[in-house]
Amino acid sequence: MFLNNALNDMPISRRQALTACSMSLGGLALHGLLHAEAVSEQRTSFDMKPRAPHQPAKAKAVIQLFQNGGPSQMDLFDPKPTLQKFAGKPHPGEVETFQLGNKNIVLPPQFEISQYGESGMHFGSPLPHMASTADDWCMIRSMYTVNNNHPFAISMFQSGKPFFGYPALGSWITYGLGSENQDLPGYIVLRDPEGYNTSGKAVWSSGWMPALYQGTEFSSKGNVVHHLRPSVKRSTKSEKRSLDLLAALNQKHLGEHPREFELEARIRNFELAARMQLAAENLLDITQETEETRRRYGIDNPTTASYGTRCLMARRLIESGVRYVQVFPPLKPNFQPWDSHGALKSGIETIASHVDKPSAALIQDLKNRGLLDETVVIWSGEFGRLPITEGADGRDHNRNAFTTLIAGGGFKSGYTHGETDDFGYASVEDRVSVPDLHATIFNQLGIDHTKLAFRHKGRNERLTDPEVTGARVCSELLV
């Protein structure tokens, strides 16, 4: 049997000044200015200056390689002979489904899963390059989440809540620790320049935190930083006069509103933008890398070039002191490239061919440069897939079990954690929830997830909301 659960007395206002200056950054920044009005928080100032953690830290930065759609665990990481044995037969238990059109018929594994490295970690044949770095990964095969719908499951993985409007993991980390590079945002997003994956910008929102802590989009194609320079080129003298006027207006406004800490944060956003004009484009010019390095990331191959460029940019950003970098997969063939409702085999082969080599190159490059020990790399989707058939050759969403890979930052290397049932449907041994994972990542950055809070509407909000979720640090995953 299976179940279905489809589910401000100035002659000119500051806003007018921004518009009159014709600054490309103005419109973008104004959204952040207005958004921060409602923020109420116990901290005495907002900035990106580095802050001491609660406790000694093993890592100081995070790269998240997010795999939209939900990679199939039983076809890539979690071998289940029982699936082969029951192939074409009814699943003997209850299976929660999301889409209509599911059949209660077991779909056998679509790829050979073999053991790699000294650790004997399991990888499916579509991921040969990641398999070659098996001994650098910590594989968590017993992940589970709370919702089967992409937007809500993505929101859960990114913000700890299955609803929009909450700060993302990267926002919490930069709010808590600041950044080591004051010329760049602490939280940078590298998406496919062709467009947005599911949920778009909501994935890197700072929620009710100041906009200073939201993800800033950098591009791997064309202008690196969106809206950084005016669309119509102006003289240096003219631009300086505009910036000086804006600074004077901001300081006057600040003088009229002492101890407006949110306003101070807004002003810093403009100051940061000016510094970025000097720093960002040079830093992210990957032609400065050796030909061998670019080849290793697959930048010489049309299939891997785009994702490889983003992975290489992520390494350069972390190397320069950026705190949190988020890398998204190719937009095509759809907004959720790992979503395997049909043509599962060819679909996985296609998306894996884009991300496998660059992902492995990033791990090896960080390791060779001595950066992996102090950087947490996360490779994961928002949920997994079902053992039964959807249509003729697909798998539906599964919140009850999925696999997450973590490398570096004091996580055990070459270690496989947890188990699912015989069909790979549900996590049954050493289960790890999304809040558990967040708490553990915080721990490696020296953050106590029970202490880092933001006062919002009279409540101390936390990423993990431990009183509700029971989130814990999974010490068994750590060295």
Long-range contacts (C-beta under 8 A, 24 or more apart in sequence): 1-93, 1-94, 1-104, 2-91, 2-94, 2-95, 2-96, 2-97, 2-102, 2-104, 2-388, 3-94, 3-95, 3-96, 3-97, 4-96, 4-97, 4-98, 4-100, 4-102, 5-96, 5-97, 5-98, 5-148, 6-98, 6-99, 6-100, 7-98, 7-147, 7-148, 7-149, 7-152, 8-249, 8-253, 8-256, 8-257, 10-249, 10-252, 14-249, 14-250, 14-253, 17-245, 17-246, 17-249, 18-246, 21-242, 21-245, 21-246, 22-230, 22-232, 22-234, 22-242, 23-230, 23-242, 23-246, 24-227, 24-228, 24-229, 24-230, 24-231, 25-227, 25-228, 25-270, 25-273, 27-227, 28-226, 28-227, 29-266, 29-269, 29-270, 29-273, 31-211, 32-210, 32-211, 32-212, 32-214, 32-266, 32-269, 33-211, 33-266, 33-269, 35-211, 36-210, 36-211, 36-262, 36-265, 36-266, 37-262, 38-208, 39-208, 39-209, 39-210, 39-262, 39-456, 40-455, 40-456, 40-457, 41-209, 41-454, 41-455, 41-456, 42-453, 42-454, 42-455, 43-261, 44-261, 45-261, 45-264, 45-265, 46-210, 46-212, 46-261, 46-262, 46-264, 46-265, 46-268, 47-178, 47-212, 47-264, 47-265, 47-268, 48-174, 48-178, 48-179, 48-182, 48-185, 48-186, 48-212, 48-268, 48-272, 49-178, 49-182, 50-177, 50-178, 50-179, 50-180, 51-176, 51-177, 51-178, 53-176, 53-177, 53-445, 53-446, 53-447, 54-446, 54-447, 54-448, 54-451, 54-452, 55-443, 55-446, 55-448, 56-446, 57-444, 57-445, 57-446, 58-373, 58-374, 58-409, 58-410, 58-444, 58-446, 58-478, 58-479, 59-373, 59-374, 59-375, 59-376, 59-408, 59-409, 59-410, 59-444, 59-445, 60-177, 60-180, 60-323, 60-374, 60-375, 60-445, 61-318, 61-322, 61-323, 61-324, 61-325, 61-374, 61-375, 61-376, 62-169, 62-170, 62-173, 62-323, 62-324, 62-325, 62-375, 62-376, 62-377, 62-378, 62-409, 62-441, 62-445, 63-314, 63-315, 63-318, 63-324, 63-325, 63-326, 63-327, 63-362, 63-375, 63-376, 63-377, 63-378, 64-169, 64-170, 64-324, 64-325, 64-326, 64-327, 64-377, 64-378, 65-311, 65-327, 65-355, 65-359, 65-362, 65-377, 65-378, 65-379, 65-380, 66-157, 66-158, 66-203, 66-326, 66-327, 66-328, 66-329, 66-378, 66-380, 66-381, 67-329, 67-337, 67-338, 67-355, 67-379, 67-380, 67-381, 68-150, 68-154, 68-197, 68-198, 68-328, 68-329, 68-335, 68-336, 68-337, 68-338, 68-339, 68-381, 68-382, 69-150, 69-198, 69-334, 69-336, 69-337, 69-338, 69-339, 69-340, 69-351, 69-381, 69-382, 70-150, 70-153, 70-336, 70-338, 70-339, 70-340, 70-381, 70-382, 70-383, 70-384, 70-385, 70-397, 70-398, 70-402, 71-338, 71-348, 71-381, 71-384, 71-385, 71-402, 71-403, 72-110, 72-338, 72-340, 72-344, 72-348, 72-384, 72-385, 72-395, 73-141, 73-384, 73-385, 73-401, 73-402, 73-403, 73-420, 73-424, 74-109, 74-384, 74-385, 74-387, 74-423, 74-424, 75-109, 75-110, 75-111, 75-113, 75-124, 75-344, 75-348, 75-385, 76-111, 76-113, 76-123, 76-124, 76-126, 76-127, 76-348, 76-403, 77-113, 77-122, 77-123, 77-124, 77-139, 77-141, 77-403, 77-405, 78-113, 78-122, 78-141, 78-401, 78-403, 78-420, 78-424, 79-109, 79-113, 79-122, 80-109, 80-387, 80-420, 80-422, 80-423, 80-424, 82-422, 82-423, 83-107, 83-108, 83-109, 83-387, 83-423, 83-424, 84-108, 84-109, 86-423, 91-387, 91-388, 91-423, 91-425, 93-423, 93-425, 95-386, 95-387, 95-388, 95-425, 96-148, 96-398, 96-399, 96-400, 97-386, 97-388, 97-390, 97-396, 98-148, 98-149, 98-396, 98-397, 99-341, 99-390, 99-396, 99-397, 101-390, 101-391, 102-386, 102-388, 102-389, 102-390, 102-396, 103-388, 103-389, 103-390, 104-388, 105-388, 105-389, 106-387, 106-388, 106-389, 106-423, 107-344, 107-387, 107-388, 107-389, 107-393, 107-395, 110-344, 110-345, 110-348, 111-345, 111-348, 117-414, 118-414, 119-413, 119-414, 119-415, 119-416, 121-414, 121-416, 122-416, 124-348, 126-348, 126-349, 126-352, 126-353, 126-356, 127-352, 127-356, 128-356, 129-356, 129-357, 129-359, 129-360, 129-361, 130-356, 130-359, 130-360, 130-379, 130-405, 132-360, 133-360, 133-363, 133-364, 133-407, 134-414, 135-413, 135-414, 136-363, 136-364, 136-367, 136-372, 136-407, 136-408, 136-413, 136-414, 137-363, 137-379, 137-405, 137-406, 137-407, 137-413, 137-414, 138-405, 138-406, 138-407, 138-411, 138-412, 138-413, 138-414, 138-415, 138-417, 138-477, 139-403, 139-404, 139-405, 139-415, 139-416, 139-417, 140-403, 140-404, 140-405, 140-406, 140-417, 140-418, 140-432, 140-437, 140-477, 141-401, 141-403, 141-416, 141-417, 141-418, 141-419, 141-420, 141-427, 142-401, 142-417, 142-418, 142-419, 142-420, 142-427, 142-428, 142-429, 142-430, 142-431, 142-432, 143-380, 143-384, 143-401, 143-402, 143-403, 143-404, 143-418, 143-427, 143-432, 143-433, 143-434, 143-437, 144-399, 144-400, 144-401, 144-402, 144-426, 144-427, 144-431, 144-432, 144-433, 144-434, 145-382, 145-383, 145-399, 145-402, 145-433, 145-434, 146-399, 146-434, 147-399, 148-383, 148-397, 148-398, 148-399, 149-397, 150-198, 150-199, 150-336, 150-339, 150-382, 150-397, 151-198, 151-199, 153-382, 153-383, 153-397, 153-399, 154-198, 154-199, 154-203, 154-382, 155-199, 155-202, 155-203, 156-382, 156-434, 157-380, 157-382, 157-434, 158-203, 158-204, 159-205, 159-207, 159-463, 160-434, 160-435, 160-438, 160-463, 160-464, 160-465, 160-469, 161-465, 164-199, 164-202, 164-205, 165-205, 165-207, 165-208, 166-205, 166-207, 166-208, 167-205, 167-206, 167-207, 167-208, 167-209, 167-213, 167-454, 167-463, 168-203, 168-204, 168-205, 168-206, 168-207, 168-214, 168-215, 169-324, 169-438, 169-441, 169-463, 170-204, 170-215, 170-323, 170-324, 170-326, 171-204, 171-205, 171-206, 171-207, 171-209, 171-213, 171-214, 171-215, 172-213, 172-442, 172-452, 172-463, 173-323, 173-324, 173-442, 173-445, 173-447, 174-213, 174-323, 174-324, 175-206, 175-209, 175-213, 175-452, 175-454, 176-442, 176-445, 176-447, 176-452, 177-323, 177-445, 177-446, 177-447, 178-323, 179-321, 179-322, 179-323, 180-321, 180-322, 180-323, 181-320, 181-321, 181-322, 182-272, 182-275, 183-272, 183-275, 183-276, 183-278, 183-279, 183-280, 184-272, 184-275, 184-276, 184-279, 184-280, 184-283, 184-317, 184-320, 184-321, 184-322, 185-215, 185-216, 185-272, 185-276, 185-322, 186-213, 186-322, 186-323, 186-324, 187-213, 187-214, 187-215, 187-216, 187-322, 187-323, 187-324, 187-325, 187-326, 188-215, 188-216, 188-217, 188-218, 188-317, 188-322, 188-324, 188-325, 188-326, 189-215, 189-216, 189-217, 189-218, 189-325, 189-326, 189-328, 190-217, 190-218, 190-219, 190-220, 190-310, 190-313, 190-314, 190-325, 190-326, 190-327, 190-328, 191-217, 191-310, 191-328, 192-306, 192-328, 192-329, 192-330, 192-331, 193-219, 193-220, 193-221, 193-222, 193-306, 194-330, 194-331, 194-332, 195-331, 196-331, 196-335, 197-328, 197-329, 197-331, 197-335, 197-336, 197-337, 198-335, 198-336, 203-326, 204-326, 208-454, 208-456, 208-457, 208-461, 209-454, 210-262, 210-265, 210-266, 211-265, 211-266, 211-269, 212-265, 212-266, 212-268, 212-269, 215-326, 218-280, 218-284, 218-313, 218-317, 220-306, 220-309, 220-310, 220-313, 221-306, 221-309, 223-281, 224-280, 224-281, 224-284, 225-276, 225-280, 225-281, 228-273, 228-276, 228-277, 228-280, 229-277, 243-274, 246-270, 283-316, 283-317, 283-320, 284-313, 284-316, 284-317, 286-312, 286-313, 286-316, 293-365, 296-361, 296-364, 296-365, 297-357, 297-358, 297-361, 297-362, 297-365, 298-357, 298-358, 298-361, 303-353, 303-354, 304-353, 304-354, 304-357, 304-358, 306-330, 306-354, 307-354, 307-355, 307-358, 308-357, 308-358, 308-361, 310-358, 311-358, 311-359, 311-361, 311-362, 312-358, 312-361, 312-362, 312-365, 314-362, 315-362, 315-365, 315-366, 315-369, 315-371, 318-366, 318-371, 318-375, 319-369, 319-371, 329-354, 329-355, 330-354, 330-355, 338-381, 340-385, 340-394, 340-395, 341-390, 341-391, 341-394, 341-395, 341-396, 342-390, 342-391, 342-392, 342-393, 342-394, 343-393, 343-394, 344-385, 344-393, 344-394, 344-395, 345-393, 363-407, 363-408, 366-408, 367-408, 371-408, 372-407, 372-408, 372-409, 373-408, 373-409, 373-410, 374-408, 374-409, 375-408, 375-409, 376-406, 376-407, 376-408, 376-409, 376-411, 376-441, 376-444, 376-445, 377-406, 377-407, 377-408, 377-409, 378-404, 378-405, 378-406, 378-441, 379-404, 379-405, 379-406, 379-407, 380-404, 380-405, 384-424, 386-425, 387-423, 387-424, 387-425, 398-425, 400-425, 400-426, 400-427, 401-425, 401-426, 401-427, 404-432, 404-437, 406-477, 409-441, 409-444, 409-445, 410-444, 410-478, 410-479, 411-444, 411-477, 411-478, 411-479, 412-477, 412-478, 412-479, 415-477, 417-474, 417-476, 417-477, 430-476, 432-474, 432-477, 433-469, 433-470, 433-471, 435-463, 435-464, 435-465, 435-466, 435-469, 435-470, 435-471, 436-471, 436-472, 436-473, 436-474, 437-474, 438-463, 438-464, 438-471, 439-464, 439-466, 439-471, 439-472, 439-473, 439-474, 440-473, 440-474, 440-477, 440-478, 442-473, 443-473, 443-478, 444-478, 449-473
